[in-house]
């Protein structure tokens, strides 16, 4: 059985100051390309690899929430062969 971890998170091509905003009891964070690369590197150290190439598009904002504007990024990880 193939197992995959599908990740979808708030994203923007540059850092956005979220101040002291919180949601669901935790600080709000909008991830950058550098953050996503770090997540993938940590996952690799835990035995996972990205499926395909993660593309960091500079698209329009699609999310307006808590006074912030960003978009989403989706990527998938699978166990190393």
C-alpha positions as CSV (number, residue, x, y, z in Angstrom):
1,X,0.0,0.0,0.0
2,X,1.4,3.4,-1.0
3,X,1.4,6.0,1.7
4,X,1.7,9.7,1.1
5,X,1.5,12.8,3.2
6,X,-0.2,15.7,1.5
7,X,0.5,19.1,2.9
8,X,-1.4,22.3,2.3
9,X,-0.5,25.5,4.1
10,X,-0.6,29.3,3.9
11,X,2.2,30.5,1.7
12,X,3.7,33.7,0.3
13,X,6.9,34.2,-1.7
14,X,8.3,36.5,0.9
15,X,7.9,36.8,4.7
16,X,4.7,38.4,6.0
17,X,4.7,39.8,9.5
18,X,1.8,38.2,11.3
19,X,2.3,40.2,14.5
20,X,0.7,38.6,17.5
21,X,-2.2,37.1,15.6
22,X,-3.4,33.7,16.8
23,X,-5.8,31.1,15.5
24,X,-7.0,28.1,17.3
25,X,-4.7,28.9,20.2
26,X,-1.5,29.0,18.2
27,X,0.5,31.8,16.4
28,X,-0.5,32.4,12.8
29,X,2.3,31.6,10.4
30,X,2.6,32.1,6.6
31,X,5.3,29.9,5.1
32,X,7.9,31.1,2.6
33,X,9.9,29.1,0.0
34,X,12.8,28.9,2.5
35,X,10.4,27.5,5.1
36,X,9.0,24.9,2.7
37,X,12.5,23.8,1.7
38,X,13.4,23.4,5.4
39,X,10.3,21.3,6.0
40,X,11.3,19.0,3.1
41,X,14.8,18.7,4.4
42,X,13.6,17.8,7.9
43,X,11.2,15.3,6.3
44,X,14.1,13.8,4.3
45,X,16.0,13.3,7.6
46,X,12.9,11.3,8.8
47,X,12.8,9.1,5.8
48,X,10.5,11.0,3.4
49,X,11.0,12.6,0.0
50,X,9.0,15.1,-2.0
51,X,6.9,13.8,-4.9
52,X,7.8,15.8,-7.9
53,X,9.0,19.4,-8.0
54,X,7.6,21.9,-5.5
55,X,6.8,25.0,-7.4
56,X,6.8,28.4,-5.7
57,X,4.4,30.4,-7.8
58,X,4.1,34.1,-7.3
59,X,0.4,34.1,-7.9
60,X,-2.3,36.4,-6.7
61,X,-3.5,36.4,-3.1
62,X,-6.3,34.0,-2.6
63,X,-6.7,34.1,1.1
64,X,-7.7,37.1,3.2
65,X,-7.9,36.2,6.8
66,X,-7.2,38.0,10.1
67,X,-6.2,41.1,8.1
68,X,-3.5,39.1,6.2
69,X,-3.3,38.2,2.5
70,X,-1.5,35.2,1.1
71,X,-2.2,32.0,-0.9
72,X,-1.8,28.3,-0.4
73,X,0.9,25.8,-1.4
74,X,0.3,22.1,-1.7
75,X,3.0,19.4,-1.9
76,X,3.2,15.7,-1.2
77,X,5.8,13.5,0.6
78,X,6.3,9.8,0.5
79,X,8.5,7.4,2.4
80,X,11.9,6.9,0.8
81,X,12.2,3.8,-1.3
